[in-house]
Amino acid sequence: MPPDFDRRREPGKLAGLGEELRHVSTGLWRSVPPSTRWQMGGVLVLVVLGSAFQALSPLALKAIIDGLGSGPAAVVLPVLAYAGLIGAARVGPSIAGWGYQLSSRRVERALSLQAYARLLDLPHAFFLKHRSGEMARTVSDGVSGSTTILGALLFSALPFLVEVGIAFAVLAASSFPWSITLVLVVFVIGYGIVFEKGIAGQRAAYRDAARDNAEAAGIAHDAFANHEAIKLFARERYVLDHVVSGMARSDAHWSRFARLIGVTGAAQGLIVAAAMGCTLLLAGREVAAGRLTAGDFVLVNAYVLQVMGPVERLGHLIREVTRGLDMAGRLRRLLAEPSESELSPGQASLPPGGALSVQVRQLRFGYDGEREVLRGIDLDIPAGRTLAVVGRSGSGKSTLARLFLRLYAADGGRIALDGVPVEDLDLQALRRAIAIVPPGNRAAA
């Protein structure tokens, strides 16, 4: 099966968001060709360098402020360094974005092809129980969710780790009071706790909204595909009522999602304001006491903002990642169904020699285990002979043909070609050897 759709773990059974993210990221990495991995590696390097330049720029700004009292010559090199760092911090991610757009399209193509190949390998019975429109929407959302995760990791998570890591490293290595660093640490922990509480509810609301929205879209899509039957039975209003009902349920979940975002954001805003006020108050006291310079005060302010900025953006990052995980998770659950290759592992070749004899013994089959269509069918058709099967509508003629093709598994008995049970034959070879013309087929030849 495609490597990015490993079925060993279901999204709901993962140990946590981090484990699920690692699982999806590993699958993404395995799903793309080596050339695309190299391109993504180059994008990663550019993003890291851009974030590092941005994180180091406050050091040059501090040198500018401290050198103002020493004459214009003392600030030339710090100004050039500051301008260079700021410029590089913007040029690197811009080039990385260009490279990402090129490679992300290849990722989307690889994931889509793997998803379509997997769906085509699912058994016929699976398609009878699932709406085709909903499946198409799930594939589209799953691929989109996977690329959303990739973009969020590269352009949000990675800069967050680099910038916050450098900020804490500089503050810890400098002669600043430990209380300033402690306030930032408490801020990050408090912000994280509030966010963790909010994101759990947000994710559940988003997942429910996306599920109901996909269901409504699936009903509409299937109605379009079967428009003749809809019109023959005047069921347009029936279809619209079900679509409206699905959308209404989705809207209710979206409202809950928006409310949780607002409440969580307000609480996080209060934490940011408190942390900013405390750190600047502590730094201002040190400057007034002569233990820090004006440049140190600017540096503290810059790094406080540099820590708070990424932490605040972390909310958007986690929302994007969880949204992507939920969309990718629905696709994984869809593709977790066992394929025909797994359910029908027969590898025997068809007997050589052209025409084959057919043996049917005590064949039984019923739909959903309730309505038995075939009961104890016995047939012997010598090689090269022709047999016509006739009967009223619903008597099982098409069902018998589908059993020969192994679109269904018989409830009892067996079908054999030249004495070889069809279950033991290679599935693709069997179907290529049988000609059938289904009614109303619009599939491309």
SVG drawing of the C-alpha trace seen along z (x, -y; Angstrom):
<svg xmlns="http://www.w3.org/2000/svg" viewBox="-42 -62 76 92">
<polyline fill="none" stroke="black" stroke-width="0.4" points="0.0,0.0 1.2,-3.6 3.8,-4.4 2.1,-7.6 -1.1,-5.8 0.2,-3.4 -2.8,-1.6 -1.0,-0.4 -2.4,-3.3 -5.6,-5.3 -5.6,-9.0 -7.9,-8.6 -5.6,-6.0 -2.3,-8.0 -0.7,-8.9 -1.1,-12.6 -0.8,-15.4 3.0,-15.2 3.0,-11.5 0.3,-11.9 2.3,-14.8 5.4,-12.6 3.5,-9.8 2.0,-12.0 5.4,-13.8 7.2,-10.5 4.6,-9.4 4.9,-12.6 8.7,-12.2 8.4,-8.7 5.8,-9.5 7.9,-11.9 10.8,-11.1 14.4,-11.8 14.6,-14.9 11.7,-16.5 13.3,-15.7 16.4,-17.5 14.3,-20.5 12.6,-20.5 15.9,-20.2 17.1,-23.4 13.9,-25.1 14.5,-24.1 18.0,-25.4 16.9,-28.8 14.1,-29.1 16.5,-28.2 19.0,-30.8 16.4,-33.5 15.1,-32.9 18.6,-32.9 19.4,-36.2 16.1,-37.7 16.9,-36.4 20.4,-37.9 19.5,-41.3 18.6,-42.7 22.3,-42.3 23.3,-44.7 20.5,-47.1 21.9,-47.1 25.4,-48.0 23.8,-50.9 22.1,-52.3 25.2,-51.9 27.4,-53.6 25.3,-56.7 27.3,-58.6 30.6,-57.8 30.1,-59.5 28.9,-58.6 31.8,-56.3 30.9,-54.0 27.6,-53.1 28.5,-52.5 29.4,-48.8 26.5,-48.0 24.0,-49.8 25.4,-47.8 25.2,-44.6 21.7,-45.3 20.6,-46.2 22.3,-43.1 20.7,-40.8 17.2,-42.2 17.6,-42.0 18.9,-38.4 16.1,-37.5 13.6,-38.5 15.4,-37.3 16.0,-33.8 12.3,-32.9 11.2,-34.6 13.5,-32.3 12.4,-29.4 8.7,-30.2 9.4,-30.1 11.1,-26.7 8.3,-25.4 5.6,-26.3 7.5,-24.2 8.0,-21.2 4.6,-21.3 2.9,-20.7 4.9,-17.5 4.0,-16.5 0.3,-17.0 0.6,-15.0 2.3,-12.1 -0.2,-12.0 -3.2,-12.2 -2.0,-9.4 -1.3,-7.2 -4.8,-7.9 -6.5,-7.2 -4.5,-4.0 -5.5,-2.9 -9.2,-3.7 -9.3,-1.9 -7.9,1.2 -10.7,1.3 -13.4,3.9 -16.7,3.3 -18.7,3.8 -16.9,0.8 -18.2,-1.6 -21.8,-0.4 -21.6,-1.6 -19.9,-5.0 -20.9,-8.0 -18.6,-8.7 -18.9,-12.5 -17.9,-12.2 -14.9,-10.0 -13.7,-12.6 -14.0,-15.3 -12.1,-13.3 -9.2,-12.7 -9.1,-16.4 -9.2,-17.5 -6.7,-14.8 -4.1,-15.9 -4.8,-19.6 -4.4,-18.8 -1.1,-17.0 0.4,-20.0 -1.0,-22.3 0.9,-20.4 4.1,-20.6 3.8,-24.3 3.1,-25.0 6.1,-22.9 8.5,-24.6 7.3,-28.3 5.9,-28.4 7.1,-25.7 10.8,-25.8 11.1,-29.7 9.4,-29.5 12.0,-27.0 15.0,-28.9 13.9,-32.4 12.8,-31.5 15.8,-29.3 18.3,-32.0 16.4,-34.6 16.6,-32.5 20.2,-31.6 21.2,-35.3 19.3,-36.3 20.8,-33.4 24.3,-34.2 24.1,-37.9 24.3,-39.8 20.6,-40.4 18.8,-39.6 17.5,-36.0 14.1,-37.4 13.6,-38.6 14.3,-35.2 12.1,-33.6 9.1,-35.9 9.5,-34.8 9.6,-31.1 6.5,-31.5 4.8,-33.4 5.5,-30.6 4.3,-27.9 1.1,-29.9 0.4,-30.6 0.9,-27.0 -1.5,-25.8 -4.3,-28.1 -3.7,-27.2 -3.7,-23.5 -7.1,-23.7 -8.5,-25.7 -7.1,-23.7 -8.7,-20.4 -12.2,-21.9 -11.4,-23.7 -10.1,-20.5 -13.2,-18.5 -15.5,-21.3 -13.5,-21.6 -13.5,-17.8 -17.3,-17.6 -17.9,-20.6 -15.7,-19.2 -17.4,-15.7 -20.9,-17.1 -19.8,-19.5 -18.3,-16.6 -21.4,-14.5 -23.6,-17.3 -21.3,-17.7 -21.4,-13.9 -25.2,-13.9 -25.2,-16.7 -22.6,-15.1 -24.4,-11.8 -27.6,-13.5 -25.9,-15.1 -24.5,-11.7 -28.0,-10.2 -30.0,-13.1 -32.3,-11.0 -33.6,-9.0 -33.9,-12.1 -36.2,-13.7 -38.1,-10.5 -39.2,-10.3 -39.4,-14.1 -37.0,-14.0 -35.2,-17.3 -36.7,-18.7 -35.7,-15.6 -32.1,-16.0 -32.0,-19.7 -33.5,-19.1 -30.7,-16.6 -28.0,-18.9 -29.4,-21.8 -29.6,-19.6 -25.9,-18.6 -24.9,-22.2 -26.9,-23.4 -25.1,-20.8 -21.8,-22.0 -22.6,-25.6 -23.4,-24.8 -20.0,-23.2 -18.3,-26.2 -20.0,-28.6 -18.6,-26.6 -15.2,-26.5 -15.2,-30.4 -16.4,-30.9 -13.5,-28.8 -11.0,-30.7 -12.3,-34.0 -12.2,-33.0 -8.8,-31.4 -7.4,-34.4 -8.7,-36.8 -7.1,-34.8 -3.8,-34.6 -3.9,-38.4 -4.0,-39.1 -1.1,-36.8 1.0,-38.6 0.2,-42.0 1.2,-40.9 4.4,-39.3 5.4,-42.4 4.7,-44.8 6.6,-42.7 9.7,-42.3 9.9,-46.0 9.4,-47.0 12.3,-44.8 14.5,-46.0 13.6,-49.7 14.6,-49.3 18.0,-47.9 18.6,-50.8 17.6,-53.3 20.0,-51.7 22.8,-51.8 23.2,-48.1 22.0,-48.0 22.6,-50.3 20.0,-51.8 21.1,-49.3 20.5,-46.5 17.0,-47.8 16.3,-47.8 17.8,-44.4 15.5,-43.0 12.5,-44.7 13.4,-43.2 13.9,-39.7 10.7,-39.9 8.8,-40.8 10.7,-38.1 9.6,-35.5 6.1,-36.7 5.6,-37.1 6.3,-33.4 4.5,-32.2 1.4,-34.2 1.7,-32.8 1.9,-29.4 -1.9,-29.5 -2.3,-29.9 0.3,-27.2 -1.4,-24.6 -4.8,-25.4 -3.3,-24.9 -1.6,-21.7 -4.7,-20.3 -6.9,-21.2 -4.4,-19.5 -4.2,-16.4 -8.0,-16.1 -8.3,-16.3 -5.4,-13.9 -6.8,-11.7 -10.2,-11.3 -8.3,-10.2 -6.3,-7.7 -9.4,-6.3 -11.0,-5.9 -7.9,-4.2 -7.6,-1.9 -10.2,0.3 -8.7,3.6 -8.0,3.7 -8.9,6.3 -5.3,7.3 -5.3,8.0 -8.7,9.7 -8.0,11.8 -4.3,12.8 -4.6,15.6 -1.7,15.8 -2.5,18.8 -2.4,18.4 -5.3,19.3 -5.0,22.7 -3.5,22.5 -5.2,23.7 -7.9,21.1 -11.4,22.2 -12.0,23.3 -14.6,25.4 -16.7,23.9 -17.8,25.7 -20.3,24.1 -21.0,26.1 -23.7,25.3 -23.3,21.5 -25.0,19.3 -25.1,15.5 -27.2,12.8 -26.8,9.1 -26.0,7.8 -26.6,11.3 -30.4,10.8 -31.7,11.1 -30.5,14.4 -30.4,14.2 -28.6,17.4 -29.4,20.7 -27.5,23.9 -26.6,23.2 -24.9,26.0 -23.5,25.7 -21.2,27.6 -20.2,25.9 -17.8,27.8 -15.0,25.8 -16.1,24.1 -19.9,24.4 -22.3,21.6 -24.9,21.3 -27.7,18.6 -28.9,17.7 -32.4,16.2 -34.8,15.1 -36.9,12.3 -35.5,9.1 -33.8,9.6 -33.4,13.3 -29.6,13.1 -28.3,13.1 -26.1,10.1 -25.1,11.3 -23.9,14.6 -21.7,12.7 -20.3,10.5 -19.4,13.6 -17.5,15.0 -15.6,11.7 -15.1,11.8 -16.7,8.4 -18.4,10.2 -17.4,13.1 -19.8,16.1 -21.5,17.0 -21.1,20.7 -20.1,23.1 -17.5,22.4 -16.8,21.4 -13.9,23.0 -12.3,22.7 -10.9,26.0 -11.1,27.2 -9.1,24.2 -11.2,22.1 -11.5,18.5 -10.3,17.5 -6.9,19.0 -6.6,17.2 -4.8,13.9 -7.6,11.3 -6.5,9.1 -5.8,12.1 -9.3,13.5 -11.1,10.2 -9.1,9.7 -10.2,13.1 -14.0,12.4 -15.9,10.0 -18.9,8.2 -20.8,5.2 -22.5,3.4 -25.5,1.1 -25.1,-2.6 -21.3,-2.6 -19.6,-5.9 -16.1,-4.9 -13.3,-5.8 -12.0,-2.8"/>
</svg>
